[in-house]
Amino acid sequence: MFSGEMIGFDNIKDNLVDLNDFRLKWRFKGTKYNLLPDEHLEQLKPLNEGASNFLWNYIMTIDLHKDTPFRKDFFKSVDKAKISDENESEIKKWFYQRGFPFEKEVYLSWQKTQY
């Protein structure tokens, strides 16, 4: 990507960093946490600082979290699941029932203050 090029949803995928270079990789690879299988780690695609800032600014501009958990009527529906250490199989089933394919890439973005 050329420096100065605007980041948007059409090119956000071009603004990734390697998971090993991601400042917060310890949340996914740290030994004190549940280590993800390599096949799941490969799906994680951390956004670089510029792309994370773009996403943060977009979320703030549209006031996505005005209501809990999301701005009223922004989505057709919002499904929730309670996640705990004891319900891993229940969460896997919840994702499966919603057609969330396990081979999809997962983009990681954090508040810009965390970079």
C-alpha atoms as one frame of an Amber mdcrd trajectory, in Angstrom:
protein
   0.000   0.000   0.000   1.252   3.487  -0.811   1.648   5.842   2.110  -1.091
   8.431   2.099  -3.600   6.161   0.332  -6.985   6.336   1.991  -8.056   3.238
   3.875 -11.620   2.072   3.359 -13.646  -1.116   3.417 -12.584  -1.838  -0.155
  -8.876  -2.025   0.752  -8.837  -2.719   4.488  -7.642  -6.252   3.726  -4.427
  -4.740   2.316  -3.562  -3.311   5.734  -2.691  -6.340   7.813   0.223  -7.194
  10.050   1.560 -10.651  10.756   0.140 -12.089  13.976   3.692 -12.539  15.285
   4.286  -8.804  14.789   0.947  -7.810  16.325   1.476  -5.881  19.538  -1.363
  -7.731  21.284  -0.466 -11.227  20.060  -0.117 -12.399  23.667  -3.924 -12.426
  23.897  -3.964 -15.245  21.359  -0.585 -16.910  21.771   0.268 -16.319  25.434
   0.763 -19.508  27.419  -1.361 -18.277  30.317  -4.377 -18.176  27.970  -6.138
 -20.976  26.141  -3.960 -21.456  23.101  -5.854 -21.625  19.853  -5.096 -24.417
  17.399  -2.802 -23.349  14.553  -5.664 -23.626  12.052  -7.603 -20.986  14.034
  -4.562 -18.778  14.569  -4.076 -18.727  10.788  -7.550 -17.217  10.424  -6.658
 -14.216  12.609  -5.721 -11.174  10.548  -4.638  -8.212  12.691  -5.195  -4.819
  11.122  -2.339  -2.356  11.144  -2.628   0.913  13.054  -3.981   2.856  10.071
  -6.727   0.325   9.344  -7.624   0.060  13.030  -7.882   3.842  13.216 -10.120
   3.852  10.127 -12.429   1.275  11.705 -12.440   3.067  15.081 -13.304   6.391
  13.431 -16.068   4.749  11.381 -17.619   3.170  14.488 -17.449   6.480  16.353
 -18.866   8.466  13.417 -21.915   6.229  12.998 -22.353   6.062  16.791 -22.587
   2.268  16.574 -22.601   1.745  20.342 -25.091   4.496  21.180 -27.388   1.814
  22.585 -26.285  -1.464  24.135 -24.826  -3.427  22.470 -25.425  -1.587  19.166
 -27.365   1.424  17.987 -31.070   0.601  17.807 -32.210  -0.517  14.336 -28.667
  -0.533  12.904 -28.851  -4.320  12.374 -31.921  -6.389  11.432 -31.256  -8.617
  14.408 -28.681  -9.048  17.153 -27.978 -12.512  18.539 -26.246 -12.816  21.867
 -24.392 -15.580  23.633 -22.867 -15.613  27.068 -19.257 -16.770  26.906 -17.582
 -18.427  29.862 -14.789 -20.885  30.514 -17.312 -23.700  30.906 -19.354 -23.389
  27.689 -16.898 -23.742  24.808 -18.951 -26.429  23.036 -22.113 -24.351  23.450
 -20.405 -21.354  21.817 -19.117 -23.480  18.935 -22.678 -24.716  18.384 -23.985
 -21.116  18.555 -21.577 -20.040  15.783 -22.410 -23.124  13.721 -26.162 -22.492
  13.987 -25.642 -19.001  12.603 -23.733 -20.262   9.594 -20.448 -18.705  10.690
 -17.920 -20.633   8.596 -14.842 -21.677  10.507 -12.604 -21.093   7.498 -13.408
 -17.357   7.323 -10.750 -14.796   8.135 -11.190 -12.888  11.387  -9.906  -9.326
  11.400  -8.514  -8.017  14.677  -8.839  -4.358  15.500  -8.267  -2.602  18.779
  -8.911   0.877  20.060  -6.252   3.177  18.723  -5.114   3.907  22.277  -3.930
   0.304  22.536  -1.243   0.612  19.833
